[in-house]
Amino acid sequence: MGKELSEMTLEELWRLFPIQLTEQNPSWADFYHEIYPALAEALGGCTNVRISHIGSTAIKGIWAKPIIDILVEIGQGENIKKAAALIEQTGFVCMNRKKDRISFNRGYTKDGFADRVYHLHLRFWGDNDELYFRDYLNEFPAAAKEYESLKLGLWKRYEFDRDGYTAAKAEFVVHYTQKAKERYGDRY
């Protein structure tokens, strides 16, 4: 009987859940569509809700961590704590709570990753740079391949350091998100 996840240090968690990249899997879109109805139903009482598939599993043709990232945006007048409680009822576990951003996961067990793993980001409407980044990389496959190359180059160096991996990609993400916003304007 091992430790519970809540009892593990960050280093122990990163060892149990290393960064893994795999080839594009057509099932990733299906995994998103499987979870979507439960989230939509749970959040049905909230106004101005948008649920979106984001992250590398939503970008065509590139290697990615097999983790489905979901962005849930709620209207500015909504109670974010209430929305978070509704999301938790669908099996998500709160991992990080800030005033205007709450993150959750699902599919992490004390034995490692489950078959389907999700990260969910709850935010207020308009806090959605990831949508611009996703759309730009889907429209411009050369930029997507550049991102894939960057990620593959960082993978083993940061296999057990998620924060380092994310930080090492930040400049690229910011650059292409800005290009996307210039191209798409007020799309979102």
MIGUKOL-290663 format. One line per 8 residues: number of its first residue (from 1); their letters; for each residue y, x, z of N, C-alpha, C, O. Coordinates in Angstrom, 3 decimals. Layout:
! residues N
NUM> a> Y,X,Z,Y,X,Z,Y,X,Z,Y,X,Z  ...
! end
This chain:
! residues 188
1> mgkelsem> -1.185,0.856,0.000,0.000,0.000,0.000,1.236,0.893,0.000,1.528,1.556,0.996  1.963,0.911,-1.120,3.146,1.753,-1.257,4.380,1.090,-0.681,4.341,-0.036,-0.185  5.464,1.819,-0.761,6.753,1.312,-0.293,7.210,0.134,-1.162,6.859,0.029,-2.337  7.986,-0.727,-0.557,8.655,-1.772,-1.314,9.815,-1.120,-2.083,10.328,-0.082,-1.665  10.214,-1.711,-3.174,11.310,-1.154,-3.964,12.570,-0.979,-3.118,13.290,0.010,-3.259  12.827,-1.939,-2.249,14.031,-1.889,-1.416,14.010,-0.735,-0.415,15.050,-0.379,0.138  12.844,-0.152,-0.180,12.706,0.966,0.763,12.776,2.324,0.072,12.804,3.355,0.743  12.804,2.337,-1.255,12.767,3.588,-2.000,14.158,4.168,-2.185,15.148,3.442,-2.282
9> tleelwrl> 14.211,5.503,-2.230,15.462,6.182,-2.545,15.720,6.047,-4.044,14.827,5.681,-4.809  16.942,6.345,-4.449,17.276,6.304,-5.872,16.385,7.267,-6.655,15.923,6.933,-7.746  16.145,8.440,-6.116,15.285,9.412,-6.789,13.861,8.869,-6.954,13.246,9.050,-8.005  13.344,8.212,-5.928,12.000,7.622,-6.024,11.968,6.515,-7.077,11.003,6.397,-7.832  13.014,5.714,-7.123,13.076,4.647,-8.124,13.127,5.225,-9.535,12.448,4.723,-10.431  13.922,6.272,-9.744,14.020,6.879,-11.068,12.700,7.514,-11.475,12.381,7.548,-12.663  11.933,8.014,-10.533,10.601,8.577,-10.841,9.633,7.468,-11.227,8.834,7.620,-12.152  9.711,6.350,-10.509,8.824,5.220,-10.790,9.196,4.522,-12.096,8.336,3.993,-12.801
17> fpiqlteq> 10.505,4.531,-12.407,11.002,3.843,-13.597,11.773,4.817,-14.487,12.992,4.708,-14.614  11.064,5.772,-15.106,11.759,6.758,-15.941,12.310,6.113,-17.213,11.894,5.027,-17.616  13.250,6.811,-17.824,13.731,6.376,-19.136,12.602,6.596,-20.126,12.049,7.690,-20.232  12.275,5.553,-20.836,11.261,5.601,-21.887,11.893,5.002,-23.130,12.500,3.932,-23.067  11.758,5.674,-24.244,12.242,5.129,-25.506,11.043,4.853,-26.397,10.087,5.628,-26.438  11.108,3.739,-27.107,10.037,3.377,-28.036,10.650,2.908,-29.347,11.824,2.543,-29.411  9.833,2.926,-30.382,10.281,2.418,-31.681,10.666,0.950,-31.549,10.208,0.242,-30.652  11.521,0.519,-32.467,11.937,-0.886,-32.499,10.716,-1.795,-32.469,9.734,-1.556,-33.170
25> npswadfy> 10.787,-2.823,-31.662,9.697,-3.775,-31.511,10.228,-5.167,-31.851,11.135,-5.659,-31.179  9.680,-5.803,-32.878,10.167,-7.138,-33.260,10.025,-8.167,-32.137,10.704,-9.194,-32.150  9.150,-7.900,-31.170,8.959,-8.832,-30.057,10.142,-8.855,-29.098,10.270,-9.796,-28.315  11.017,-7.841,-29.136,12.140,-7.827,-28.211,13.014,-9.065,-28.369,13.469,-9.629,-27.374  13.251,-9.488,-29.584,14.041,-10.709,-29.795,13.296,-11.916,-29.222,13.916,-12.814,-28.654  11.977,-11.941,-29.369,11.177,-13.029,-28.804,11.283,-13.057,-27.284,11.397,-14.126,-26.684  11.243,-11.870,-26.659,11.342,-11.799,-25.194,12.677,-12.379,-24.721,12.736,-13.080,-23.711  13.740,-12.080,-25.457,15.047,-12.661,-25.130,14.992,-14.186,-25.272,15.457,-14.913,-24.395
33> heiypala> 14.427,-14.656,-26.368,14.379,-16.101,-26.604,13.454,-16.826,-25.622,13.619,-18.024,-25.393  12.494,-16.120,-25.045,11.630,-16.723,-24.023,12.395,-16.980,-22.723,12.179,-18.003,-22.073  13.266,-16.081,-22.349,13.989,-16.191,-21.079,15.241,-17.050,-21.204,15.709,-17.616,-20.217  15.780,-17.147,-22.409,17.036,-17.871,-22.635,17.013,-19.315,-22.112,17.953,-19.701,-21.417  15.988,-20.136,-22.410,16.032,-21.537,-21.957,16.138,-21.684,-20.440,16.855,-22.561,-19.960  15.444,-20.851,-19.686,15.511,-20.937,-18.222,16.909,-20.603,-17.725,17.419,-21.245,-16.806  17.528,-19.593,-18.337,18.886,-19.232,-17.944,19.871,-20.330,-18.320,20.736,-20.694,-17.523  19.741,-20.852,-19.523,20.647,-21.915,-19.985,20.527,-23.151,-19.098,21.529,-23.783,-18.763
41> ealggctn> 19.304,-23.489,-18.725,19.108,-24.651,-17.857,19.692,-24.395,-16.470,20.384,-25.249,-15.915  19.412,-23.227,-15.919,19.916,-22.901,-14.578,21.439,-22.916,-14.531,22.025,-23.334,-13.532  22.078,-22.465,-15.599,23.537,-22.365,-15.640,24.189,-23.574,-16.291,25.385,-23.559,-16.581  23.406,-24.619,-16.520,23.890,-25.802,-17.227,25.099,-26.473,-16.591,25.878,-27.120,-17.290  25.270,-26.333,-15.291,26.409,-26.947,-14.618,27.684,-26.132,-14.704,28.750,-26.600,-14.304  27.586,-24.930,-15.215,28.767,-24.069,-15.357,29.439,-24.360,-16.699,28.784,-24.753,-17.665  30.746,-24.162,-16.740,31.464,-24.372,-17.991,31.644,-23.049,-18.712,31.647,-21.983,-18.096  31.792,-23.134,-20.017,32.053,-21.956,-20.847,31.068,-20.823,-20.587,31.474,-19.695,-20.309
49> vrishigs> 29.795,-21.117,-20.677,28.765,-20.096,-20.489,28.316,-19.598,-21.856,28.056,-20.385,-22.766  28.229,-18.283,-21.980,27.657,-17.687,-23.186,26.599,-16.698,-22.724,26.856,-15.849,-21.870  25.407,-16.817,-23.299,24.285,-15.938,-22.982,23.954,-15.172,-24.250,23.684,-15.772,-25.290  23.975,-13.834,-24.168,23.812,-13.005,-25.362,22.814,-11.886,-25.133,22.728,-11.325,-24.041  22.067,-11.574,-26.168,21.168,-10.415,-26.180,22.017,-9.208,-26.569,22.623,-9.191,-27.640  22.060,-8.209,-25.707,22.865,-7.013,-25.949,21.980,-5.776,-25.800,20.768,-5.889,-25.615  22.587,-4.614,-25.880,21.854,-3.373,-25.677,21.081,-2.965,-26.916,21.121,-3.638,-27.946  20.385,-1.860,-26.798,19.691,-1.283,-27.953,18.571,-2.147,-28.493,18.252,-2.055,-29.678
57> taikgiwa> 17.958,-2.992,-27.660,16.901,-3.861,-28.177,17.465,-4.957,-29.076,16.713,-5.665,-29.745  18.788,-5.094,-29.092,19.444,-6.070,-29.974,20.026,-5.411,-31.217,20.687,-6.068,-32.021  19.780,-4.109,-31.376,20.271,-3.372,-32.541,19.090,-3.101,-33.466,18.080,-2.538,-33.045  19.222,-3.498,-34.705,18.119,-3.406,-35.665,17.728,-1.956,-35.956,18.580,-1.104,-36.209  16.425,-1.700,-35.912,15.865,-0.478,-36.459,15.981,0.793,-35.645,15.690,1.868,-36.168  16.394,0.721,-34.383,16.513,1.965,-33.620,15.575,1.977,-32.420,15.168,0.935,-31.906  15.250,3.186,-31.995,14.466,3.356,-30.782,15.304,2.895,-29.595,16.530,3.013,-29.601  14.621,2.364,-28.573,15.333,1.844,-27.407,14.430,1.872,-26.188,13.208,1.966,-26.296
65> kpiidilv> 15.063,1.788,-25.025,14.291,1.516,-23.817,13.762,0.095,-23.988,14.525,-0.785,-24.387  12.495,-0.160,-23.703,11.958,-1.519,-23.880,12.383,-2.449,-22.742,11.554,-3.044,-22.054  13.685,-2.551,-22.573,14.294,-3.394,-21.541,15.279,-4.313,-22.251,16.174,-3.844,-22.955  15.120,-5.598,-22.070,15.978,-6.572,-22.730,17.238,-6.754,-21.890,17.185,-7.244,-20.762  18.371,-6.349,-22.460,19.661,-6.526,-21.791,20.259,-7.861,-22.196,20.280,-8.225,-23.371  20.744,-8.580,-21.195,21.338,-9.902,-21.409,22.716,-9.917,-20.770,22.891,-9.469,-19.636  23.678,-10.426,-21.493,25.023,-10.620,-20.963,25.232,-12.112,-20.763,25.060,-12.900,-21.693  25.604,-12.496,-19.549,25.972,-13.878,-19.259,27.447,-13.884,-18.895,27.872,-13.264,-17.921
73> eigqgeni> 28.217,-14.606,-19.710,29.640,-14.763,-19.438,29.885,-16.180,-18.940,29.356,-17.149,-19.484  30.698,-16.278,-17.897,31.057,-17.594,-17.366,32.574,-17.744,-17.410,33.308,-16.756,-17.449  33.029,-18.988,-17.404,34.463,-19.266,-17.457,35.202,-18.688,-16.257,34.632,-18.543,-15.176  36.476,-18.359,-16.456,37.286,-17.742,-15.401,37.357,-18.597,-14.139,37.485,-18.054,-13.041  37.279,-19.906,-14.267,37.371,-20.781,-13.096,36.071,-20.956,-12.338,36.046,-21.591,-11.284  34.998,-20.402,-12.862,33.692,-20.563,-12.223,33.559,-19.669,-10.989,34.237,-18.650,-10.866  32.687,-20.067,-10.099,32.374,-19.293,-8.903,31.247,-18.321,-9.260,30.110,-18.739,-9.477  31.562,-17.039,-9.321,30.569,-16.047,-9.754,29.399,-15.953,-8.767,28.269,-15.683,-9.174
81> kkaaalie> 29.660,-16.172,-7.493,28.575,-16.133,-6.499,27.609,-17.296,-6.707,26.397,-17.139,-6.557  28.148,-18.455,-7.051,27.301,-19.625,-7.334,26.451,-19.364,-8.587,25.254,-19.649,-8.604  27.082,-18.821,-9.627,26.338,-18.509,-10.850,25.249,-17.482,-10.557,24.143,-17.583,-11.087  25.554,-16.496,-9.717,24.554,-15.483,-9.357,23.362,-16.121,-8.649,22.215,-15.774,-8.929  23.626,-17.044,-7.742,22.537,-17.726,-7.030,21.664,-18.521,-8.004,20.445,-18.575,-7.842  22.278,-19.129,-9.001,21.516,-19.883,-10.006,20.634,-18.948,-10.832,19.495,-19.286,-11.153  21.158,-17.780,-11.171,20.383,-16.792,-11.928,19.204,-16.296,-11.095,18.105,-16.124,-11.622  19.421,-16.068,-9.809,18.338,-15.600,-8.945,17.194,-16.606,-8.880,16.040,-16.225,-8.685
89> qtgfvcmn> 17.508,-17.885,-9.042,16.469,-18.921,-9.033,15.520,-18.793,-10.230,14.434,-19.371,-10.219  15.921,-18.043,-11.256,15.060,-17.854,-12.424,14.213,-16.587,-12.319,13.564,-16.192,-13.288  14.216,-15.945,-11.139,13.362,-14.787,-10.923,14.053,-13.441,-11.057,13.399,-12.402,-10.962  15.354,-13.438,-11.276,16.099,-12.188,-11.342,16.477,-11.746,-9.933,16.715,-12.572,-9.051  16.528,-10.428,-9.736,16.881,-9.836,-8.445,18.234,-9.150,-8.589,18.440,-8.359,-9.509  19.150,-9.454,-7.681,20.465,-8.834,-7.716,20.336,-7.351,-7.372,19.704,-6.983,-6.382  20.941,-6.511,-8.202,20.872,-5.065,-7.992,22.218,-4.467,-7.615,22.276,-3.470,-6.895  23.297,-5.068,-8.096,24.621,-4.509,-7.857,25.633,-5.645,-7.908,25.627,-6.462,-8.828
97> rkkdrisf> 26.494,-5.680,-6.910,27.457,-6.774,-6.817,28.856,-6.191,-6.651,29.134,-5.486,-5.681  29.737,-6.493,-7.613,31.150,-6.161,-7.522,31.924,-7.464,-7.647,31.336,-8.514,-7.907  33.219,-7.404,-7.465,34.020,-8.626,-7.470,33.833,-9.447,-8.746,33.604,-10.655,-8.680  33.932,-8.793,-9.909,33.892,-9.507,-11.185,32.651,-9.206,-12.020,32.558,-9.637,-13.169  31.706,-8.475,-11.455,30.494,-8.099,-12.202,29.310,-8.059,-11.237,29.373,-7.459,-10.164  28.237,-8.715,-11.652,27.006,-8.679,-10.865,25.869,-8.362,-11.826,25.774,-8.951,-12.903  25.007,-7.428,-11.433,23.873,-7.088,-12.297,22.559,-7.413,-11.601,22.436,-7.342,-10.378  21.592,-7.769,-12.421,20.276,-8.203,-11.955,19.208,-7.492,-12.784,19.485,-6.957,-13.857
105> nrgytkdg> 17.996,-7.500,-12.268,16.868,-7.083,-13.094,15.682,-7.984,-12.812,15.655,-8.754,-11.852  14.721,-7.855,-13.679,13.475,-8.612,-13.560,12.414,-7.781,-14.263,12.651,-7.265,-15.355  11.252,-7.650,-13.647,10.173,-6.903,-14.273,9.948,-5.525,-13.672,9.222,-4.708,-14.239  10.561,-5.267,-12.537,10.329,-4.019,-11.808,9.404,-4.342,-10.641,9.680,-5.243,-9.849  8.307,-3.601,-10.542,7.365,-3.820,-9.453,7.131,-2.498,-8.727,7.495,-1.439,-9.239  6.537,-2.548,-7.555,6.288,-1.298,-6.822,5.229,-0.446,-7.505,4.988,0.692,-7.102  4.596,-0.991,-8.535,3.624,-0.233,-9.325,4.201,0.242,-10.654,3.489,0.855,-11.450  5.484,-0.031,-10.907,6.117,0.367,-12.161,6.615,-0.847,-12.929,6.775,-1.938,-12.380
113> fadrvyhl> 6.855,-0.625,-14.211,7.379,-1.694,-15.060,6.341,-2.791,-15.301,5.154,-2.504,-15.451  6.789,-4.040,-15.338,5.956,-5.160,-15.760,5.910,-5.169,-17.295,6.528,-4.327,-17.945  5.182,-6.117,-17.856,5.084,-6.216,-19.318,6.436,-6.508,-19.975,6.721,-6.022,-21.070  7.256,-7.300,-19.301,8.580,-7.642,-19.820,9.604,-7.272,-18.757,9.495,-7.674,-17.598  10.591,-6.506,-19.171,11.619,-6.035,-18.242,12.982,-6.458,-18.782,13.266,-6.334,-19.973  13.813,-6.957,-17.876,15.132,-7.463,-18.239,16.201,-6.880,-17.326,15.963,-6.659,-16.138  17.371,-6.633,-17.885,18.594,-6.372,-17.132,19.565,-7.471,-17.525,19.742,-7.757,-18.709  20.188,-8.082,-16.542,21.141,-9.152,-16.818,22.479,-8.772,-16.199,22.547,-8.334,-15.051
121> hlrfwgdn> 23.538,-8.946,-16.976,24.888,-8.601,-16.559,25.703,-9.892,-16.513,25.947,-10.508,-17.551  26.122,-10.299,-15.326,26.926,-11.508,-15.145,28.390,-11.105,-15.031,28.763,-10.283,-14.194  29.209,-11.701,-15.891,30.631,-11.372,-15.916,31.437,-12.605,-16.294,30.896,-13.638,-16.688  32.738,-12.458,-16.160,33.623,-13.527,-16.614,33.848,-13.406,-18.116,33.748,-12.328,-18.703  34.155,-14.555,-18.714,34.380,-14.667,-20.148,35.350,-13.577,-20.614,36.410,-13.380,-20.018  34.976,-12.875,-21.680,35.833,-11.865,-22.269,35.527,-10.442,-21.837,36.024,-9.500,-22.455  34.726,-10.255,-20.798,34.318,-8.916,-20.360,33.021,-8.607,-21.107,31.931,-8.670,-20.539  33.162,-8.272,-22.395,32.005,-8.293,-23.282,32.018,-7.207,-24.354,31.633,-7.461,-25.495
129> delyfrdy> 32.453,-6.014,-24.005,32.491,-4.932,-24.994,31.134,-4.722,-25.673,31.072,-4.317,-26.834  30.072,-4.993,-24.958,28.730,-4.783,-25.507,28.483,-5.623,-26.763,27.732,-5.203,-27.643  29.097,-6.787,-26.857,28.924,-7.627,-28.047,29.531,-6.958,-29.276,28.949,-6.993,-30.360  30.702,-6.349,-29.103,31.354,-5.638,-30.203,30.517,-4.441,-30.644,30.303,-4.227,-31.837  30.046,-3.663,-29.667,29.232,-2.482,-29.958,27.957,-2.883,-30.707,27.604,-2.264,-31.711  27.279,-3.903,-30.224,26.045,-4.400,-30.867,26.311,-4.808,-32.306,25.580,-4.412,-33.214  27.358,-5.598,-32.515,27.652,-6.099,-33.855,28.002,-4.969,-34.814,27.586,-4.980,-35.973  28.767,-3.998,-34.333,29.171,-2.891,-35.195,27.955,-2.073,-35.619,27.804,-1.741,-36.795
137> lnefpaaa> 27.096,-1.753,-34.666,25.923,-0.951,-35.016,24.950,-1.725,-35.900,24.249,-1.126,-36.715  24.899,-3.036,-35.750,24.059,-3.826,-36.655,24.654,-3.897,-38.056,23.917,-3.967,-39.039  25.974,-3.880,-38.154,26.615,-3.914,-39.476,26.577,-2.552,-40.166,26.526,-2.473,-41.393  26.600,-1.491,-39.379,26.657,-0.132,-39.930,25.432,0.672,-39.491,25.476,1.352,-38.466  24.336,0.598,-40.262,23.097,1.273,-39.882,23.247,2.783,-39.680,22.515,3.359,-38.875  24.166,3.438,-40.381,24.353,4.879,-40.184,24.846,5.161,-38.767,24.413,6.131,-38.145  25.743,4.326,-38.252,26.211,4.488,-36.868,25.072,4.208,-35.889,24.951,4.875,-34.861  24.239,3.217,-36.213,23.092,2.912,-35.355,22.120,4.091,-35.309,21.600,4.426,-34.244
145> keyeslkl> 21.879,4.712,-36.445,20.973,5.870,-36.483,21.569,7.061,-35.736,20.847,7.840,-35.114  22.902,7.194,-35.805,23.575,8.253,-35.043,23.372,8.018,-33.538,23.131,8.956,-32.778  23.473,6.759,-33.131,23.254,6.403,-31.722,21.805,6.688,-31.326,21.540,7.242,-30.259  20.885,6.308,-32.186,19.471,6.572,-31.922,19.236,8.074,-31.756,18.537,8.492,-30.832  19.804,8.874,-32.628,19.646,10.325,-32.556,20.193,10.876,-31.239,19.564,11.726,-30.608  21.355,10.394,-30.831,21.937,10.807,-29.562,20.991,10.477,-28.408,20.716,11.324,-27.559  20.498,9.241,-28.386,19.605,8.802,-27.309,18.317,9.627,-27.271,17.862,10.025,-26.199  17.738,9.880,-28.432,16.505,10.672,-28.480,16.758,12.096,-27.983,15.896,12.695,-27.340
153> glwkryef> 17.936,12.633,-28.282,18.278,13.969,-27.822,18.501,14.054,-26.319,18.306,15.109,-25.715  18.906,12.957,-25.726,19.176,12.930,-24.281,17.960,12.526,-23.450,17.914,12.791,-22.249  16.998,11.899,-24.070,15.877,11.262,-23.384,15.211,12.161,-22.352,15.238,11.842,-21.163  14.627,13.248,-22.758,13.843,14.075,-21.846,14.724,14.787,-20.819,14.305,15.009,-19.683  15.948,15.142,-21.223,16.857,15.808,-20.286,17.211,14.886,-19.119,17.373,15.341,-17.987  17.331,13.586,-19.403,17.744,12.613,-18.387,16.640,11.608,-18.052,16.931,10.519,-17.558  15.415,11.949,-18.306,14.311,11.005,-18.111,14.291,10.377,-16.715,13.933,9.210,-16.557  14.676,11.158,-15.713,14.652,10.663,-14.339,16.060,10.571,-13.753,16.238,10.713,-12.543
161> drdgytaa> 17.059,10.335,-14.605,18.458,10.247,-14.176,19.181,9.231,-15.048,19.850,9.594,-16.015  19.044,7.966,-14.702,19.654,6.904,-15.502,21.174,7.020,-15.555,21.779,6.783,-16.601  21.788,7.379,-14.442,23.244,7.499,-14.438,23.704,8.611,-15.375,24.681,8.444,-16.106  23.008,9.738,-15.357,23.348,10.841,-16.249,23.160,10.460,-17.712,23.980,10.809,-18.561  22.092,9.753,-17.998,21.804,9.299,-19.360,22.924,8.383,-19.865,23.407,8.537,-20.987  23.323,7.440,-19.030,24.384,6.511,-19.406,25.704,7.254,-19.600,26.425,7.001,-20.565  26.018,8.169,-18.686,27.270,8.927,-18.788,27.301,9.783,-20.052,28.352,9.930,-20.677  26.153,10.349,-20.429,26.098,11.211,-21.611,26.306,10.423,-22.906,26.683,11.005,-23.924
169> kaefvvhy> 26.069,9.129,-22.885,26.273,8.282,-24.069,27.658,7.641,-24.101,28.047,7.072,-25.121  28.401,7.725,-23.011,29.625,6.947,-22.837,30.670,7.197,-23.922,31.258,6.244,-24.434  30.909,8.443,-24.279,31.931,8.742,-25.281,31.600,8.082,-26.619,32.476,7.516,-27.273  30.341,8.158,-27.015,29.895,7.524,-28.257,30.129,6.005,-28.188,30.679,5.411,-29.115  29.708,5.400,-27.093,29.819,3.949,-26.942,31.281,3.518,-26.972,31.625,2.549,-27.650  32.135,4.217,-26.256,33.556,3.872,-26.236,34.160,3.999,-27.637,34.917,3.130,-28.069  33.829,5.071,-28.337,34.366,5.295,-29.691,34.005,4.141,-30.631,34.872,3.598,-31.315  32.725,3.771,-30.660,32.310,2.730,-31.601,32.694,1.326,-31.132,32.857,0.425,-31.955
177> tqkakery> 32.834,1.139,-29.856,33.329,-0.148,-29.370,34.776,-0.339,-29.816,35.164,-1.436,-30.221  35.576,0.727,-29.744,36.965,0.649,-30.189,37.044,0.368,-31.694,37.854,-0.446,-32.138  36.202,1.045,-32.465,36.164,0.784,-33.911,35.789,-0.675,-34.173,36.352,-1.321,-35.056  34.843,-1.179,-33.404,34.406,-2.564,-33.570,35.541,-3.537,-33.252,35.751,-4.505,-33.983  36.263,-3.287,-32.182,37.370,-4.183,-31.815,38.462,-4.159,-32.872,39.072,-5.190,-33.158  38.712,-2.996,-33.451,39.696,-2.910,-34.534,39.216,-3.701,-35.746,40.012,-4.361,-36.413  37.936,-3.636,-36.028,37.378,-4.321,-37.196,37.278,-5.835,-36.979,37.619,-6.615,-37.867  36.810,-6.243,-35.800,36.491,-7.645,-35.561,37.594,-8.434,-34.853,37.518,-9.659,-34.768
185> gdry> 38.603,-7.754,-34.353,39.709,-8.453,-33.708,39.261,-9.279,-32.517,38.597,-8.773,-31.612  39.623,-10.534,-32.520,39.312,-11.435,-31.404,38.021,-12.224,-31.604,37.937,-13.385,-31.204  37.033,-11.612,-32.211,35.762,-12.284,-32.463,35.225,-12.939,-31.198,34.703,-14.053,-31.242  35.355,-12.250,-30.083,34.835,-12.783,-28.818,35.959,-13.022,-27.840,35.717,-13.468,-26.719
! end
